[in-house]
Amino acid sequence: MADDSLIRQTLKALRLRAARREAVAAAESNRARPWLAWAIPAGGLVAASLVAMLAIGVWTHSSPVTGIEDVDILAARESPDFYSEDYEFYLWLDGQKRAG
């Protein structure tokens, strides 16, 4: 009989300790994380900035490399004299390209 009461007291003490540990763990997990208060808005701001930069880049699309046609001409096997023969045609073609 004495052993039964000792066992009951020990179990009760263990249950109380477990309940306290659970309460402490729950309080720690529910505690506000200070970095979370600024990390989420900062991440949203970064994402919005990237979307805005992408949208502006798409809407104001201009070729980042100018004069790429000149590189094609220099890399071609034809001599530059080939292009000077019909210079007016190429000027007209460039005007059509810019107009359309």
Residue pairs with C-beta under 8 A, 6 or more apart in sequence:
73 80
73 83
83 90
